[in-house]
Amino acid sequence: MTENRRRVVVTGLGATTPIGGDAATTWASMLTGRIGIRPLTAERYADMPVRIAGTIQVEPTEVLDRVEARKLDRCQQLALVASRQAWADAGSPEVDPNRLGVVVATGIGGINSLLDNYDILLARGPSRVSPMSVPQLMPNGAAAWVGLDLGARAGIHCPVSACASGAEALSYALSMIRDGRADIVVAGGTEACIHPITIASFGAMRALSTRNDEPERASRPYDKGRDGFVMGEGAGILVLESAEHAAARGARVYAELAGAGISADGHHIAQPEPEGRGAASAVRLAIVDADVAATDIVHINAHATSTPQGDIAESRAIRSALGSAVDGVAVSGTKSMTGHLLGGAGAVESVATVMALVDRKAPVTANLEDPDDAIALNVVGGTPRDLRSGDIAAINNSFGFGGHNVALVFRSTS
């Protein structure tokens, strides 16, 4: 590690998810195994092969002003809710707007607004299409609204890399601070694309669980009975700050974002490379970037989507990257509770990874009733696991369609 490289710390957390309307509630739910997978009861899902999803616990319209909410796509609403939480949690810091950045990612963006306005166009004509439809549907809309809300001028960015998007946003934010472009970056991911077309599309790929009669048991990473992921919605936002800037204002520090690793599989548009070579490379790069040893890693919040192939490939990647140290690492699959938040997953799971370091507890993996023999990991089951004292580090893994791999290393600061 370069000796003079700026250290980057986490000073604020925000989230809105299927298991909690804020970061604290979401984290508490992850420790108790609360599950946010629910039936989709609207009539438009009645004939769908999949009728379950991880829908948000607290509707954004219960938090945002009604007039404000009408301007925004649902994924933008969620991002704004989470970013305001994170900013308040960080103490609403005073910062030069030219030193404040925003990186908020999404995997799909404003698809609900796009499809809703298309229906309006067909039924009522072009004059009834909303003038806000383009800002609502554009993928960078959530980042833009968060940036406008905060008055950020150091740069507003939106990585789009499928289910790795939220983690890639944090990696980009890390670089912004290290490179001296910003002192604070508000970063994370958001997604709200539960819709018949996405359910049908993922269903046609046979990627989704079809446990319609048992929604709470549908997402089951590492279990022999897993049959696909469960779609979810939500947003996670972290306030990242240079350690110097945080110290100067006396900020509370949760943890350090110590390193990031990014790679690509070069294998398939929708399937992971079976041996997890690209994913293992990302983990190794993150460990080197963080200047930690494999033996410093005590916990991994795994990508763990509950797909038959993906869970095995990630297991192989983790074992390859950590070597003999892997058996001492507590691995959690929190998508078992939230479902898969796609572009929001890596950010929400980074919030959980940070809190695991703070509370020294690895969250549960729900529905792990019959562990797959092919998953050679030390998986945390239905009870949280204590993490050791002292200086420790944890990893968040995020992988996406197209072969995108992102690993983040967080380090304890107390």
JOWOJO-V212638 format. One line per field, one symbol per residue. ss: DSSP state (2 for helix, 1 for strand, 0 for the rest). psi: psi as a letter, one per 40 degrees, with the letter a starting at -180 (. if undefined). Layout:
ss = ???
psi = ???
This chain:
ss = 000000011111111110010022222222220000011000222000000111000002220002222200022222222222222220000000222111111000002222222222222202220000222220002222222222000011100002222222222222222200000111111110000222222222000100000022200000100000101101111111112222220000001111111111000000000000222222222222220002221111100000022222222222222222222201110022220102222222222222222220110000000010000000100000110000001111111100011111111000
psi = hhdehhihiheihiihieeieidddddddddefhhehiiheideedeidhfiigiidhhdeediidddddeiiddddddddddddddddeegihihdeehihhhiiddafdddddddddddddeideehheeddddehdedddddddddefheehhigihfbeeddddddddddddddeedidhhhiaiihgfhidddddddddefeiifgdegdeedhgheideifiihiiiiihhihiiiddddddefihhdihgdiihhiidfdideiihdefdddddddddddddefiideeheihhidgefiddddddddddddddebeedeehhhigeeddeahebeeddddddddddddddefhhiihiegdghhdeggighhbehihiiiiahiiiihhhiiiefhhhhhhiiie.
